[in-house]
Amino acid sequence: MKHGVRNSVKVFRKEKGFTQDQLAEMISVTRQTIIAIEKQRYEPSIGTAIKLATVLNCSLEKLFWIEGEE
């Protein structure tokens, strides 16, 4: 079984009512980066992950996990 990093960025973003553009601007990345993260195509740097968790007001553990270890 492949063990990749998964995330729930889209779920938390929608709960906060942010658009992809708004979230991208808040953490200084492009909208394309947010799209790639939400589609599980890109694993962000730890700095970006921390920024996402801070802006979305959740822990890193709730936002990111290793597939198969939920």
Secondary structure as UniProt FT lines:
FT   STRAND          5..7
FT   HELIX           9..16
FT   HELIX           20..27
FT   HELIX           31..38
FT   TURN            39..40
FT   HELIX           46..55
FT   TURN            56..57
FT   HELIX           60..63
FT   STRAND          64..66
FT   TURN            67..68
//
